[in-house]
Amino acid sequence: MSRRKAAAARAQRLSRPQGRVRPPEELVEKRDGRWWVRSLTGSSSTKPYTCPGCLRPIPPATPHVVAWPELKSLLSDDAINERRHWHTACWRRKV
């Protein structure tokens, strides 16, 4: 490979975004306020979480929902720090 082609290939590799592409979030209205919601596939979750809706574990590699309030609470630095992982069915039942 010529130097020019190698430099072009290297530049193209470096211009690609690194890491995973995040799934889109949507703003959802619930009775207790507005929430940002992101659906996760099973392949993107690597550790267990506890669902706040049923207090049961969400095993790794299980599709589920991550939700956080639109506005932060008074004692929080940022609203995303209040994100919680929910079973999809528990989130749908949440009023």
C-alpha positions as CSV (number, residue, x, y, z in Angstrom):
1,M,0.0,0.0,0.0
2,S,1.4,3.4,-0.9
3,R,2.0,6.0,1.8
4,R,-0.8,8.2,0.4
5,K,-3.3,5.4,0.5
6,A,-2.1,4.3,4.0
7,A,-2.5,7.9,5.3
8,A,-6.0,8.1,3.8
9,A,-7.1,4.8,5.4
10,R,-5.7,5.9,8.7
11,A,-7.5,9.3,8.5
12,Q,-10.7,7.5,7.7
13,R,-10.4,5.1,10.7
14,L,-9.7,8.1,13.0
15,S,-12.7,10.0,11.7
16,R,-15.2,7.3,12.7
17,P,-17.0,7.8,16.0
18,Q,-15.4,5.7,18.8
19,G,-17.4,3.5,21.1
20,R,-21.1,2.5,20.9
21,V,-23.8,4.5,19.5
22,R,-26.4,5.3,22.1
23,P,-30.0,4.5,21.5
24,P,-32.4,7.5,21.3
25,E,-34.2,8.8,24.3
26,E,-37.8,10.0,24.4
27,L,-39.5,12.3,26.8
28,V,-42.5,10.5,28.4
29,E,-45.3,12.1,30.5
30,K,-46.3,10.2,33.7
31,R,-48.5,11.2,36.6
32,D,-45.4,12.1,38.7
33,G,-43.7,14.2,36.0
34,R,-41.9,14.0,32.8
35,W,-39.2,11.3,32.3
36,W,-36.5,10.7,29.8
37,V,-36.7,7.0,28.8
38,R,-34.2,4.8,26.9
39,S,-34.8,1.2,25.9
40,L,-31.8,-1.1,26.2
41,T,-31.2,-4.3,24.4
42,G,-30.0,-7.3,26.2
43,S,-26.6,-7.1,24.7
44,S,-25.9,-3.7,26.0
45,S,-26.6,-4.5,29.7
46,T,-23.6,-6.1,31.4
47,K,-24.5,-6.0,35.1
48,P,-27.5,-6.8,37.3
49,Y,-29.9,-4.0,38.4
50,T,-32.9,-3.9,40.8
51,C,-36.1,-2.7,39.3
52,P,-37.7,0.1,41.5
53,G,-41.2,-1.0,40.4
54,C,-41.1,-4.6,41.7
55,L,-37.8,-4.7,43.6
56,R,-36.7,-7.8,41.7
57,P,-33.4,-8.1,40.0
58,I,-32.9,-7.4,36.3
59,P,-30.3,-10.0,35.2
60,P,-27.5,-9.0,32.9
61,A,-28.3,-9.4,29.1
62,T,-32.0,-8.7,29.7
63,P,-33.7,-6.0,27.7
64,H,-35.1,-3.3,29.9
65,V,-35.8,0.5,30.2
66,V,-33.7,3.2,31.8
67,A,-35.6,6.3,33.0
68,W,-34.6,9.5,34.7
69,P,-36.6,12.6,35.5
70,E,-36.6,15.6,33.2
71,L,-35.8,18.0,36.1
72,K,-33.3,17.2,38.8
73,S,-34.3,17.0,42.4
74,L,-33.1,19.6,44.9
75,L,-30.3,17.4,46.4
76,S,-29.0,16.0,43.1
77,D,-26.2,17.5,40.9
78,D,-27.9,16.4,37.7
79,A,-31.1,14.6,36.7
80,I,-29.2,11.8,34.9
81,N,-27.7,10.8,38.2
82,E,-31.2,9.8,39.3
83,R,-31.6,7.3,36.5
84,R,-33.1,3.9,37.3
85,H,-33.3,0.6,35.5
86,W,-36.9,-0.8,35.1
87,H,-38.3,-4.0,33.7
88,T,-40.2,-2.9,30.6
89,A,-43.5,-4.2,31.9
90,C,-43.0,-2.5,35.3
91,W,-42.3,0.8,33.5
92,R,-45.5,0.5,31.4
93,R,-47.5,-0.1,34.6
94,K,-46.0,2.9,36.3
95,V,-48.6,5.6,36.7
